[in-house]
Amino acid sequence: MSISAIFLDRDGTLVADYPDDDWAKVTSLDIFSDTVPALQNIPSRYTLFIVTNQYLIGENIISYDTFSKLHKDFIAQLKQANVKIEQTYFCPHARDIDCQCHKPSIGMIEQCLLNYDVDLSKSYFIGDSESDITLANTIGCQSIAVRDYQADVVPTHYADNVELAISYIINGESSDA
């Protein structure tokens, strides 16, 4: 039986993003205040996945170990708040590498589909960048642009934050529209 998914970008969507060189100094992820309450409100019929570009690893700005520690701590905080992230998919490649997993390429979603029977037509992708929205539109799920999204690629919906994006999913409409 297929599942409905909510694919979540991480940096800039669920947690603060920083200028690339500042990431080397980050010791813990700054979770946006709306992230945990929003994720706690997601109905159990949705399975949550994080899909994130982490080119900072491939460009030697942070190490894989640093990424892993930051991300594991973040997932542990979510778990403590009773939020289950089923799986995280990340691309560690530098931006100048021609890989199939760096968003907006579909490689991370293809990997997910090898492991999970996801009905993309009943799924959502929440992100803050053009690559997130392009990926969502390419794979045929609904795209929700959040935060300060400014790009030419048109999402299915805009929301000021993740809380309003989840409200849109649950209610079929958002109070910010």
C-alpha positions in Angstrom: 0.0 0.0 0.0 1.4 3.4 -1.0 2.1 6.2 1.5 1.6 9.9 1.3 4.8 11.8 2.2 5.8 15.2 3.2 9.3 15.9 1.9 11.1 18.7 3.9 14.1 20.7 3.0 16.2 21.4 6.1 18.4 24.5 6.0 16.3 27.6 5.6 13.0 25.7 6.0 13.2 23.9 9.3 16.4 25.4 10.7 18.3 28.6 10.1 20.6 28.8 7.1 23.9 30.7 7.2 26.4 32.1 4.7 28.6 29.2 3.7 31.7 30.1 5.6 29.7 30.6 8.8 28.7 27.0 8.8 32.2 26.0 9.9 31.4 27.7 13.3 28.0 26.2 13.8 27.8 23.9 16.9 24.1 23.3 16.9 21.2 23.9 14.5 19.0 26.9 15.2 15.5 25.4 14.9 12.9 27.9 13.8 10.3 28.4 16.5 7.4 27.2 14.3 9.2 24.0 13.2 8.5 21.6 16.1 4.8 22.6 16.7 4.1 22.4 13.0 5.6 18.9 12.6 3.8 17.8 15.7 0.5 18.6 14.0 1.1 16.5 11.0 -1.5 13.7 10.7 -0.1 10.2 11.0 -1.2 9.4 7.5 1.9 11.3 6.3 5.4 10.0 6.4 8.1 12.6 6.8 11.4 12.7 4.9 14.1 15.3 4.9 15.7 15.9 1.5 18.7 18.3 1.8 21.6 19.5 -0.3 24.8 19.5 1.8 27.4 20.7 -0.7 29.3 22.2 2.3 30.7 18.7 2.8 32.0 18.3 -0.8 33.4 21.8 -0.7 35.3 21.1 2.5 33.5 23.8 4.5 32.3 21.3 7.0 33.2 17.7 7.5 30.9 14.7 7.1 31.3 14.2 10.9 30.2 17.7 11.6 27.2 17.4 9.4 26.3 14.0 11.0 26.6 15.4 14.5 24.5 18.5 13.8 21.9 16.4 12.0 21.7 13.6 14.6 21.3 16.2 17.3 18.5 17.8 15.3 16.7 14.5 14.7 17.1 13.7 18.4 15.4 16.9 19.4 12.5 16.2 17.0 12.2 12.7 18.3 12.1 14.0 21.9 9.1 16.1 20.7 7.4 13.0 19.3 8.2 14.0 15.7 9.3 11.0 13.6 11.5 11.7 10.5 11.3 8.4 8.6 14.6 9.0 6.7 17.0 11.7 5.7 18.4 11.9 2.2 21.3 14.2 1.6 23.6 15.1 -1.2 27.2 15.7 0.0 28.6 16.7 -3.4 30.1 20.0 -4.3 28.0 22.2 -6.5 30.4 21.8 -9.4 30.0 18.0 -9.4 27.5 16.7 -12.0 25.7 14.3 -9.7 22.1 13.0 -9.9 21.2 13.7 -6.3 21.8 17.5 -5.9 18.4 19.2 -5.9 16.7 20.0 -8.2 17.9 16.6 -9.7 15.6 13.8 -8.6 18.2 11.3 -7.3 17.4 11.6 -3.6 13.7 11.1 -4.4 14.5 8.1 -6.6 16.5 6.6 -3.7 13.5 7.2 -1.4 11.2 5.5 -3.9 13.5 2.4 -3.9 12.8 2.1 -0.2 9.3 3.3 0.2 6.1 3.0 -1.9 5.3 6.8 -2.0 2.3 8.1 -3.9 3.9 11.3 -5.2 0.5 12.6 -6.4 -0.7 12.6 -2.7 2.6 14.0 -1.3 4.0 17.5 -0.6 7.4 19.1 -0.7 8.1 22.1 1.6 11.1 24.2 0.9 12.5 27.7 0.7 14.6 27.6 -2.5 14.1 27.3 -6.2 15.8 23.9 -6.3 13.2 22.6 -3.8 10.2 23.8 -5.8 11.7 22.7 -9.1 12.2 19.2 -7.7 8.7 19.0 -6.3 7.2 20.2 -9.6 9.4 17.7 -11.5 8.3 14.7 -9.5 4.6 15.6 -9.5 3.9 16.4 -5.8 2.5 19.6 -4.5 5.2 22.2 -3.7 4.9 24.7 -0.9 7.4 27.6 -0.8 8.1 29.0 2.6 10.0 31.8 4.4 11.4 34.4 2.0 11.1 32.4 -1.2 11.9 34.5 -4.2 12.4 32.7 -7.5 10.8 32.4 -10.9 9.7 28.8 -10.4 6.0 28.9 -9.3 5.1 26.6 -6.4 1.6 25.0 -5.8 1.3 27.3 -2.8 3.1 29.9 -0.7 3.2 30.0 3.1 5.1 32.3 5.4 6.4 29.4 7.5 6.3 25.7 8.0 3.4 26.0 10.5 1.2 27.7 7.8 2.4 25.1 5.2 1.3 22.3 7.4 -2.0 24.1 8.1 -2.5 24.3 4.3 -1.9 20.5 4.0 -4.3 19.7 6.8 -7.0 22.1 5.9 -6.5 22.4 2.2 -6.0 26.1 2.5 -3.7 28.5 4.3 -4.6 31.6 6.2 -1.7 33.5 4.6 -3.1 33.2 1.0 
